[in-house]
Amino acid sequence: MDSATLATRASTWAYFARISNPSANRRSSSCLKAYREKDTGLLSNSISYTQYPNHRLNSSSPSLTSPLKSNARNPSSFVSCSALTETPLGTSDYAISRLQRLVSEFLSLSEPIDRVKRLLHYATLLPPFDESRRVPGNRVMGCTAQVWLDASMDECGRMNFSADSDSEITKGFCSCLVWILDGASAEEVLALNTEDLAALNVGLPGRAHSRANTWHNVLITMKKRTKALLAARQGKPPIDPFPSLVVTADDINAKGSYAEAQARFLFPDQLKVNELVDVLKEKRIGVVAHFYMDPEVQGVLTAAQKHWPHIHISDSLVMADKAVKMAEAGCQFIAVLGVDFMSENVRAILDQAGFEKVVVYRMSDERIGCSLADAAASPTYMGFLKAASLSPPSLHVIYINTSLETKACAHELVPTVTCTSSNVVPTILQAFAQIPNLHVWYGPDSYMGANIAELFQQMASMTNEEISEIHPAHNRDSIRSLLPRLHYYQDGACIVHDLFGHEVVEKIQETYCDAFLTAHFEVPGEMFSLAMEAKKRGMGVVGSTQNILDFIKARVQEALDRNLDDHLQFVLGTESGMVTSIVAAIRKLLNSTEFPSGRANINVEIVFPVSSDSLSRTSKDTSQGLNSVESRHQLTLRVVPGVSSGEGCSLHGGCASCPYMKMNSLSSLLRVCHHLPDDKNILSAYEAGRFSSQTPLGKPVADVGCEPILHMRHFQATGKLPEKLVNEILGQSGNGKEMS
């Protein structure tokens, strides 16, 4: 900015300060002097061929990347400090103007190396960072390099930022962002979005995506600090954090009563562990359990795994695979901790593998149900499939979390393939690529269906190169053409995942916007969109329980490889029952590496987006049952995650506190194991039986129900739908049966 412009700005500020609030002239002059010196200082350091932009534009500009508009200024933006605190602070285009000029500057440099050189030059202009502020609390999460950010708000309500990094490239990013937003109003900072920085994507060959994330992560941290300072200025109380577990190599610290209830069972009673291991070894029993078990059960099972290898905790699909491995290793019995469709799948897959003599046991003599599986067994869902059968060629993609009988009946109406949350997207994309004019009908999970549709809508706006990374046979045209031919059931959902609704999402946006976000594919759309946005900048994952676990492990391993003090924060957008496996994996990683110069202080925080008072007390009247061992164990369990009404599928804990999942208690497992072999036929109601019923077309339910699973196995092994399934799709007649 030239001296004439500075003089004009000075006179304008002074004039409006005098006419609006004469008593505040002194403070207004001090604010003006500070910002004039800031502008002048930048100019004195700027490179000769590009002046740092310093003028402010009219706030009516509709876009941060639109052409520069008039130099006219809104007088309300330049009144005294006291007036600034009483009027909207976002009326000037201070930040917009600077961003536009910076975008123009980088776009004028066609060669990537020149853009990098310019960024490196700006790194030299970043003011020195106060060493006393170089603390873990000022670290920016998600950046490959170490980044520190300090923020404050001055008496005029303007933001002051300072930053530093141990990487020159990252320091250049910080220099640009600090220059854009230092001195801007809080509203201006909050109005800037990560999308507005797209044109500033300056990266090194092969690392552009990683470097681009720096813009996003630093900006999001700036906005988070700004929100907190603005709330404090307005006298708002701080937001209570979600409960969490902080895991280090040597300790686990629980924050909040809900987290304390989870942490209680991470270090289980060794007597119970020994009792379980002894009976499993003696009677050759294998155990497969879902991630979403009660924390007491998971704690004991995780500890017992070290002494008996035939224990496995996973998502529902892998449970059946591991049961086969256990049978191959000589296990005579398989105990299944999960809902009934899981034990059905284990039974059916064992039979398919030739292990009919291996007996499979559930953990209750009552039905262990699931709202999602029940939705698929309804007449409404069959009506959905009848409509699909009238629109050939059609493929029904059914979620694995459904009963074998449902899969069988569905397969006779419409050719069907099973999917999991981790492979549903590649399955559908491959089907569309492999079969022209195909209609895909997904069900029964409405949340997952809506999220798949949203994902494909987003893909339609990606570049062909980005789409090819997801599936090589697709491009923008093919994605757009398939959208009208994707259908999903809209009347079925796992009620557990309602816990990630609007209220929780708002709190995550407010308090955890700079954390790593994880979301199961079944969560409601708001949570899904939030995690998808985080995923774009390397700060999130959307997928199955295993995908979430793998993501957390990968981020922790990256921190270990850097061997720098760090705090990693993960919002667990799925069932809290996963925490046992997560903590075990984190502790294993943190204690697996030795560093010659000493191990860095790395702690990992797992955040539970649930109500911190989500606790209920167990009843003392637990004396009924087959064995007194159950009452002894129940009496030691006074407090569990979940609400007292028993409806755990809610904001208050989800599957791990669901009455159905509670049937899979440690006492139930021990009771079943102690009674094996079942010579007196006491456990007949606990056995996972085989389907003897017939399908509507007179075929065995077990045989037909396994076909969609086997089709998925073929897809997982080859990346293509099996020829038999394709022929069934292409051979459909109007009533859904194969044509002869």
HELIX and SHEET records of a PDB file:
HELIX    1   1 SER A    3  SER A   20  1                                  18    
HELIX    2   2 PRO A   22  ALA A   24  5                                   3    
HELIX    3   3 ASN A   25  ASN A   45  1                                  21    
HELIX    4   4 PRO A   75  PHE A   78  5                                   4    
HELIX    5   5 CYS A   81  LEU A   84  1                                   4    
HELIX    6   6 LEU A   89  THR A   91  5                                   3    
HELIX    7   7 TYR A   94  LEU A  107  1                                  14    
HELIX    8   8 PRO A  112  LEU A  125  1                                  14    
HELIX    9   9 GLU A  131  ARG A  133  5                                   3    
HELIX   10  10 PRO A  136  ASN A  138  5                                   3    
HELIX   11  11 GLU A  168  LEU A  181  1                                  14    
HELIX   12  12 ALA A  186  ALA A  191  1                                   6    
HELIX   13  13 THR A  194  LEU A  200  5                                   7    
HELIX   14  14 ALA A  208  ARG A  233  1                                  26    
HELIX   15  15 SER A  257  ALA A  263  1                                   7    
HELIX   16  16 GLN A  270  LYS A  283  1                                  14    
HELIX   17  17 PRO A  295  ALA A  304  1                                  10    
HELIX   18  18 SER A  316  GLU A  328  1                                  13    
HELIX   19  19 ASP A  340  GLN A  352  1                                  13    
HELIX   20  20 SER A  371  ALA A  376  1                                   6    
HELIX   21  21 PRO A  379  SER A  389  1                                  11    
HELIX   22  22 LEU A  404  LEU A  413  1                                  10    
HELIX   23  23 VAL A  424  GLN A  434  1                                  11    
HELIX   24  24 SER A  446  MET A  459  1                                  14    
HELIX   25  25 ASN A  464  ILE A  470  1                                   7    
HELIX   26  26 ARG A  476  LEU A  482  1                                   7    
HELIX   27  27 LEU A  483  ARG A  485  5                                   3    
HELIX   28  28 ILE A  495  PHE A  500  5                                   6    
HELIX   29  29 HIS A  502  THR A  511  1                                  10    
HELIX   30  30 GLY A  525  LYS A  536  1                                  12    
HELIX   31  31 THR A  545  ARG A  562  1                                  18    
HELIX   32  32 SER A  576  MET A  578  5                                   3    
HELIX   33  33 VAL A  579  LEU A  590  1                                  12    
HELIX   34  34 SER A  628  LEU A  635  1                                   8    
HELIX   35  35 GLY A  654  SER A  657  5                                   4    
HELIX   36  36 PRO A  659  LYS A  662  1                                   4    
HELIX   37  37 LEU A  666  HIS A  674  1                                   9    
HELIX   38  38 SER A  684  TYR A  686  5                                   3    
HELIX   39  39 VAL A  701  THR A  718  1                                  18    
HELIX   40  40 GLU A  723  LEU A  730  1                                   8    
SHEET    1   A 2 VAL A 147  MET A 153  0                                        
SHEET    2   A 2 MET A 159  SER A 165 -1                                        
SHEET    1   B 6 ILE A 252  LYS A 255  0                                        
SHEET    2   B 6 SER A 244  VAL A 247 -1                                        
SHEET    3   B 6 ILE A 602  VAL A 607 -1                                        
SHEET    4   B 6 ASP A 566  GLY A 573  1                                        
SHEET    5   B 6 PHE A 516  HIS A 520  1                                        
SHEET    6   B 6 GLY A 540  GLY A 543  1                                        
SHEET    1   C 4 ILE A 311  SER A 314  0                                        
SHEET    2   C 4 ILE A 285  HIS A 290  1                                        
SHEET    3   C 4 PHE A 333  LEU A 337  1                                        
SHEET    4   C 4 VAL A 359  TYR A 361  1                                        
SHEET    1   D 4 THR A 416  CYS A 419  0                                        
SHEET    2   D 4 SER A 394  TYR A 399  1                                        
SHEET    3   D 4 HIS A 439  GLY A 443  1                                        
SHEET    4   D 4 LEU A 486  TYR A 488  1                                        
SHEET    1   E 2 LEU A 615  ARG A 617  0                                        
SHEET    2   E 2 VAL A 639  PRO A 641 -1                                        
END                                                                             
